[in-house]
Amino acid sequence: MSGTSSDRKTRLTVLVALGANVAIAIAKAVGGLLSGSPALLSEAAHSVADSLNEIFLLAALHRSRRPPDSRHPFGYGKERYFWSLLAAVGIFVMGGCFSVFQGFEALRSGGGESSTGYVAGLIVLAVALLFEGGSLLRAIHQARNDPGSKGLEDPALRTVLAEDGTAVLGVTLALAGLALHMVTGQVVWEASASFAIGVLLVHVAYRLGSEARDQLIGQSVDPGLRRKIRDLLSAQPEIDNVESLHTMRLGLDSTLVAARIDLAPGLDSEEVELVSERIKASMNDAVPEADPIFLDVTESPPDKSGAAH
């Protein structure tokens, strides 16, 4: 499946999540303001953060597919990781920090709510759980059944899964906190739910941000793929030895490969050039994401072991 086709499916998944989060954010904000529920306001901030992050992810999908140019000869694949990093920052600041603030504010003010406010809050959260769950199921379905999406290797799809998963858990925590506050009259339950939502969002933001940072700095492919590339080089009849091999992810379906290889002795310059091109073509056929490929070719010295006899 082509990268473009995969991107269309990922874009649809992001749009589904965006539509759900915008609707839910409005409902949570209105319900939270009317009821004065800190947990509901925390979840409203969570949904606003997710909505803005999905706009970032749509930008990532569009910009990362631009072709290479003179200023960016290796293409724009790392745009996905940059926008995913911004999404992680958004989750941290707008979701995690605001939720922790709401928890402290609830403890300070006492968080008195009317019975009507409790009921409205519970209804809003129950509806939000249905929307968030539907969006999460859509993302899980794509990750499992669309090989072109490369599953969790796609930072956009991975971010949507993380957002929707934490949203479902966050709504569940808010429901529990609001219900316990209603039953016991103790605001500490709802404040605790806000704290828990904040800690959850900070943790998810840290994990997503760390992964995006590693890819932006320049991360090698996984050890299994690296062994496969080395084995492919070693199996070439003209290669005596693979002295060194370096790889770096340039995007979702592009990996830079740089290798220093010793060729068998006796090849003239024209043969070396032809052999190099054949090896690159062979590698690209076996590992389509291996592009570009750079080979630093040296010629093995002739075996002089028989000269002493």
C-alpha positions in Angstrom: 0.0 0.0 0.0 1.4 3.4 -0.9 2.3 6.0 1.7 -0.3 8.4 0.2 -3.1 5.8 0.6 -1.9 5.2 4.2 -1.8 8.9 4.9 -5.4 9.3 3.7 -6.6 6.7 6.2 -4.5 8.3 9.0 -5.9 11.7 8.0 -9.5 10.3 8.3 -8.6 8.8 11.7 -7.3 12.2 12.9 -10.4 14.0 11.5 -12.7 11.6 13.4 -10.7 12.3 16.6 -10.8 16.1 15.9 -14.6 16.2 15.3 -15.2 14.1 18.5 -12.9 16.3 20.6 -14.3 19.6 19.4 -17.9 18.5 20.2 -16.8 17.0 23.5 -14.8 20.1 24.5 -17.8 22.4 24.0 -20.1 20.1 26.0 -17.5 19.6 28.8 -16.8 23.3 29.1 -20.5 24.3 29.2 -21.2 21.5 31.7 -18.2 22.4 33.8 -19.1 26.1 34.0 -22.7 25.4 34.8 -21.9 22.8 37.4 -18.7 24.2 38.8 -17.1 20.7 38.5 -13.3 20.8 38.6 -13.0 17.3 37.1 -15.3 18.3 34.2 -13.3 21.5 33.6 -10.1 19.5 33.6 -11.5 17.2 31.0 -12.7 20.2 29.0 -9.1 21.5 28.9 -7.9 18.0 28.0 -10.3 17.9 25.0 -9.3 21.4 23.9 -5.6 20.3 24.0 -6.4 17.2 22.0 -8.3 19.3 19.4 -5.4 21.6 18.8 -3.0 18.7 18.7 -5.0 17.0 16.0 -4.6 20.2 13.9 -0.9 19.9 14.4 -1.1 16.3 13.2 -3.0 17.2 10.1 -0.2 19.7 9.3 2.3 17.0 9.9 0.6 14.7 7.4 0.5 17.4 4.7 4.0 18.8 5.2 5.9 15.6 5.6 5.0 14.4 2.1 6.6 17.3 0.3 9.3 16.2 -2.2 13.0 16.9 -1.5 14.4 20.2 -2.7 17.7 22.0 -2.8 17.5 23.1 0.9 16.1 19.8 2.2 17.7 17.1 0.0 16.6 14.3 2.2 12.9 15.4 2.2 10.5 16.5 4.9 9.8 13.2 6.6 11.0 14.5 10.0 8.1 17.0 9.9 5.9 14.3 11.5 8.2 14.1 14.5 8.4 17.9 14.9 4.6 18.4 14.9 4.2 15.4 17.2 6.6 17.1 19.6 4.4 20.2 19.5 1.4 18.0 20.2 3.2 16.6 23.3 3.9 20.1 24.5 0.3 21.0 24.1 -0.9 17.9 26.1 1.6 18.8 28.8 0.7 22.5 29.1 -3.0 22.7 28.2 -4.0 19.4 29.6 -1.7 18.2 32.3 -0.9 21.6 34.0 -4.4 22.9 33.8 -5.8 19.7 35.3 -3.4 19.9 38.3 -4.4 23.6 38.7 -8.1 22.7 38.8 -7.4 20.1 41.5 -5.7 22.7 43.7 -8.5 25.3 42.9 -11.2 22.7 43.9 -9.5 22.1 47.3 -9.1 25.8 47.9 -12.7 26.8 47.0 -14.5 23.8 48.4 -16.2 23.0 45.1 -19.8 23.2 46.1 -22.2 21.9 43.4 -25.9 21.7 43.0 -27.7 18.4 42.5 -28.6 19.6 39.0 -24.9 20.3 38.3 -24.0 16.8 39.4 -26.5 15.2 37.0 -25.5 17.5 34.1 -21.9 16.7 34.7 -22.5 12.9 34.8 -24.6 13.0 31.6 -21.9 15.1 29.7 -19.1 12.7 30.8 -21.2 9.6 29.8 -21.8 11.0 26.3 -18.1 12.0 26.1 -17.1 8.5 27.0 -19.1 7.2 24.0 -17.5 9.6 21.6 -14.0 9.1 22.9 -14.4 5.3 22.8 -15.6 5.5 19.2 -12.6 7.5 18.2 -10.3 5.2 20.0 -11.8 2.1 18.3 -11.3 3.8 14.9 -7.6 4.4 15.7 -7.1 0.9 17.0 -8.7 -0.6 13.9 -6.3 1.2 11.6 -3.3 0.4 13.6 -4.2 -3.3 13.5 -5.5 -3.7 10.0 -3.8 -1.2 7.8 -0.3 -2.5 7.0 0.5 0.7 5.1 0.1 2.8 8.3 3.1 0.8 9.8 1.0 0.7 13.0 2.6 2.5 15.9 5.6 3.6 13.8 3.5 6.5 12.5 3.9 9.3 15.1 0.5 10.8 14.0 -1.4 7.6 14.5 0.5 6.9 17.7 -0.4 10.3 19.1 -4.1 9.8 18.3 -4.0 6.5 20.0 -2.3 8.0 23.1 -4.7 10.9 23.1 -7.9 8.8 22.7 -6.6 6.2 25.2 -5.9 8.8 27.9 -9.2 10.6 27.1 -11.2 7.4 27.8 -9.2 6.8 31.0 -9.5 10.5 31.9 -13.3 10.6 31.4 -13.6 7.4 33.6 -11.6 9.1 36.4 -13.7 12.3 36.1 -16.9 10.2 36.3 -15.7 8.4 39.4 -14.6 11.6 41.0 -17.8 13.4 40.3 -20.0 10.5 41.4 -18.0 10.1 44.7 -18.3 13.8 45.3 -22.0 13.6 44.8 -22.4 10.7 47.2 -20.1 11.8 50.0 -20.2 15.6 49.6 -16.4 15.6 49.8 -14.7 17.7 47.1 -11.5 15.8 47.7 -12.7 13.0 45.4 -13.2 15.3 42.5 -9.9 17.2 43.2 -8.1 13.8 43.3 -9.6 13.0 39.9 -8.3 16.2 38.5 -4.8 15.5 39.9 -4.9 12.0 38.5 -5.9 13.3 35.1 -3.1 15.8 35.2 -0.5 13.3 36.2 -1.7 10.9 33.4 -1.5 13.7 30.8 2.0 14.8 31.9 3.2 11.2 31.7 1.8 10.7 28.2 3.2 14.0 27.0 6.6 13.0 28.3 6.5 9.7 26.5 5.4 11.2 23.2 7.8 14.0 23.5 10.8 11.7 24.2 10.0 9.6 21.2 9.7 12.6 18.9 12.9 14.1 20.3 14.8 10.9 19.6 13.7 10.8 16.0 14.5 14.5 15.5 18.0 14.1 16.9 18.5 11.1 14.6 17.7 7.6 15.6 18.9 4.4 14.0 16.5 1.7 12.8 15.7 -1.2 15.1 18.3 -3.9 15.6 16.4 -6.4 13.5 16.2 -4.3 10.4 19.9 -3.2 10.9 20.9 -6.9 10.9 18.9 -7.5 7.8 20.6 -4.7 6.0 24.0 -5.9 7.1 23.2 -9.5 6.0 22.0 -8.2 2.6 25.3 -6.4 2.1 27.4 -9.4 3.3 25.6 -11.7 0.9 26.7 -9.7 -2.1 29.3 -11.8 -4.0 31.5 -8.7 -4.7 31.7 -7.7 -1.1 34.5 -9.2 1.0 33.6 -7.3 4.2 31.2 -4.8 5.7 33.5 -2.6 7.8 30.8 -0.3 9.2 27.1 0.4 8.8 25.1 3.4 9.9 21.4 4.0 9.6 19.1 6.9 10.5 15.3 7.3 10.2 14.5 10.2 7.9 10.7 9.7 8.0 8.1 7.1 8.3 9.1 5.3 5.1 12.6 6.6 4.5 15.9 5.5 6.1 19.4 6.7 5.3 21.9 3.9 5.0 25.7 4.6 4.9 28.1 1.7 4.8 31.8 1.2 4.3 32.5 -1.9 2.4 35.5 -3.8 1.1 35.1 -5.1 -2.5 36.8 -8.1 -3.9 40.2 -7.2 -5.5 40.6 -7.0 -9.3 37.7 -4.7 -10.2 38.4 -1.7 -12.3 36.7 1.7 -11.7 33.9 1.1 -14.2 33.1 -2.3 -12.7 33.1 -0.8 -9.2 30.6 1.8 -10.2 28.3 -0.8 -11.8 28.6 -3.1 -8.8 27.8 -0.3 -6.4 24.6 0.6 -8.4 23.6 -3.0 -8.5 24.0 -3.4 -4.8 22.0 -0.3 -4.1 19.2 -1.5 -6.4 19.2 -5.0 -4.7 19.0 -3.5 -1.3 16.2 -1.1 -2.2 14.2 -4.0 -3.6 14.6 -6.0 -0.4 14.1 -3.0 2.0 12.1 -0.3 0.1 12.5 2.2 3.0 16.3 2.1 2.5 16.7 5.3 0.6 19.1 7.1 0.2 22.0 4.6 0.3 25.6 5.7 0.4 28.4 3.2 -0.1 32.0 4.0 0.8 33.8 1.5 -1.4 37.3 0.3 -0.8 39.1 -2.6 -2.5 40.4 -5.5 -0.4 44.2 -5.9 -0.8 45.3 -9.0 -2.8 45.9 -12.1 -0.7 49.7 -12.4 -0.5 49.7 -15.5 1.7 50.9 -17.7 -1.1 53.9 -15.5 -1.9 56.0 -16.7 1.0 55.9 -20.3 -0.2 
